[in-house]
Every structure is written in C-alpha cells, then in structure tokens.
C-alpha cells in the first residue's frame, strides 16, 4: 500500500494542492441543460454551459451519475459503470466535457455508486440466473428468517423492508434503497477489484475525482443482526421517517469502511484525483474518520441540508464540526436530495437571506464548500403537481412530495421552459419568473447571483479564510458565531437580534456582508444585523 500521509495542517488534502481553497458546484445532469431537445439534460448541454460556471468562479464541477441505467432512481441505479446512458450522450461527449472544462481551468468530479448496482447490471442478472456463479457472492443473499420472512428488521431508505425475496432460489437479497438497487458485498475481494478497475477507467480518461454515493453504507455487519428501533413508528409514516426510527448500528457506518477508503486512495493518489464521500453520518467524530490520514480527501457533512431554520443548532453543527475537522469537510446546505434552503428557511427574501448568511459562514470554515445548481439564484422549491412527481420516494409511497422540488430544471432565462430545453422537460414545473433566472439576475447587480459570485471570489483573494488556523471566539450568544482565521474575522449572526462587536482600535474593512452594503466601521464597533454574516479583514 502506498504510504500516503495526510498532513493535519489546514488547506492540505492528501497532498492534492488543487483542492486548497476550492469551491465546488453540483450539476444535476437531468436538469441542467438539454442540448438535443428531448426534455432531459445531457452532457453536451453541460459542456455548453461551462463558461457560466467559469464566470461564477467555482473550481470543481460535480456531475450526478450519467451512466447506463434503467432510471428507477434517476441514475443512482447503474447498469454499467463504463457506459454512458444514451439519454445523456456518448463517451465522446464525456471526453469533450472533460477537455473543455480543463481548458477553462475547471476540475471535473463524477459520481460513483458503489453501495449498490442496478438490478439490470449483468452481475446481478448472473447472480439470479445461477446461484452457484461467482457473481452471486457480489451481492448480499441470505436465507429467510425461521418464519419465512426477511432475514432481519432492516428498513430500506425508500421503504419498507431492505430485503426482497428471490423466489427462484428462496433467498432474500439486501437493498438499502429500492429493490431495483441490490447492495454489493464489499467483503468480497472480487467486488473490490471490479471497482478499482472502474476508477482507473475514468481516471485514465482524465476525470479529476469522484463523489462516492452512500460511502457510509458499503460494509454491513457480517452477522446481519436486527437494529434497535428508537422511536414509535406512526401508521402513516413516510419511508424516511420509518428509516430514521431505527439506530443504524449494523447496516451503516461500520468501522471497517475506512479500509475500503484507504484502498481507493491508493488508486486515486497516483492520478492526483480526489475522493469525496457522500456520508449521512451525523456524529462529528465519526465523520472525521472518513478523512483520517490515508482515507478520503473530503466528506460532505449532510446534516445542515436536512435542517429547518434553527440558528443555534446550525452553529453547533457547523462550528462544532469545524473545530475538530475543518479542511476535510465539504460544507453544503443543499443538494439534489434536499429541499431548497431558501424555502426550508422560511421562503421569500427572508429564506434567501438566511441561506446566504449560512453559506457565508460555511465559506469561512475551510474545506471545500459546494453549491447546488440554482442555489446561487436563491431558488425556492419548484412547484410540481402531485400527478407529475417522479421521485420514487413519492411515486412508490404516496406519503410525501419527495425530492422533485429541488430537481426542477435550471432556469437560464425567460424563453419557453426557462431556456433549459426546447420541449416540455422531463419534470413538469411552473416556469420561474425573470428574477429567478440566470439572465434576470445577471442584469441586476443586487441579485443573489452577484453576491454568491463575490463570496466565491473572496476565497481566491483571501486565503486566510480557508488556510489559517480556525479560532472560535466566544460571542456570548448561541445564535452568533465569531470565527477568526489569520487576519480574517467572520461574524455569523443567525439570531433575530442585531449583534454588536467591538473590534478595538485599527481599521477594518467589510469584505462581505450577506445583507446590506459594506457597513460602517468608523467607531471600531460593528453592528451586525439580524440573520447576517459579515466577513472582515484589517483595512489595507
Ligand atoms: C444518495 C443520492 O444522492 C440519492 O439521490 C440516491 O437516491 C441515493 N444515494 C441512493 O443511491
């Protein structure tokens, strides 16, 4: 195994210098740009919009899965990891995208789905067709419980049980998501070898890294014990509520997952490629293990993306984690699985301002923050009629509106379908008005788009924001965080009362204020308005 040390100093990610100070941007491939008029986003459409991302100032573009897939979970059910789904383009289109991105100085990160395959993957088809084939042990087949039911009580994220009976053999197979997404057996060395080859296939084509889907789910406890139920489950509980009524001590976040991460790092490091976990782990110390020396470069911290507006809780989560691990975290409040923050935080201008205040704090915590397409516009949730829903969480359960609300097409302009496509998009949603489009905001200097762009640019001009040692200064209020990094000072006042801070003598300059203008620092006392984050540096 290559001796890979990950220096503990901020700003270094396993020696991959290009991650230092970087900002990422998630492209939900189905909904970014449709170049061929079929209503579904595609690779050439994204390539055609890379100039916009360059203008916005981001460094890394993460694309959600575009591989061959029957689409039961919109690409997170992969039938072949090295083939491109024709609805999204061809392998040549992918090569062109990488080439154009690199010409622009952008890095490209793809999405790998190693926890499960599609049930249409040839491995699973072979496993079903011939239970004595090597592929059978690529998956998690188990005998029924003595009563003939599933082997244990594990629920699926998408409801109800994590087990489906293979009638031909009389055994059940495990799936933490849909029955069409059978989980792989990561204790089988052959599965590990298959994925090494998949990584190399794409690294050889020039991709700069991978976001790793369900990184916390790979290994299961070898004995498959029942998991404890921690809450009563209402009869009308949705699948997620059902899932989170259990303590996932045997199906998720097993200690030995880290072995797999270090193996992958050995594959990625010679390419200078990055590995970024999608991990639902909430406990800060557990999450920090994903980016321990030799393991992954980065991990998302997803919890803030599930939270409604709660200032003190946001600060406890964000600052609390940053105090134990800052440079290995990819901070996010939004992605293609989570309701839009502008809506979650109260809607309207208030929701947007709150979202920007939290984002400005995240940009001062080190690591590599990510924005999700449309977040830079302060987009609220899309409006989708119940009969037009696509997300399997809602179409298969009729319990909640699911994730479609954050997957509506990118609103480029006020052309039909907001310039996303020339025909009705795959996900029908009300068109966005001019003020919520890229074109409309581009023309308005006060629009969120320009504020986000300015925030992104700050990290380039003030490396203290991600590089210098992070010190948390006691603000005396649970809803206010004061972070000092080198010369920079970030005051995040998420509370509903303004907050005054005395900066003492010396001249300061407001680099960024999530609301309002550039502030007035004449007296040395800075009044930070309610629900506002301000970033200051000494005046030059
Ligand atoms: C997380 C992905 O972000 C989500 O969209 C998907 O449904 C699950 N993993 C299962 O792959």
Boltz pocket constraint, residues with backbone or C-beta under 6 A from the ligand:
constraints:
  - pocket:
      binder: B
      contacts: [[A, 73], [A, 76], [A, 113], [A, 177], [A, 213], [A, 214], [A, 278], [A, 336], [A, 337]]
      max_distance: 6.0
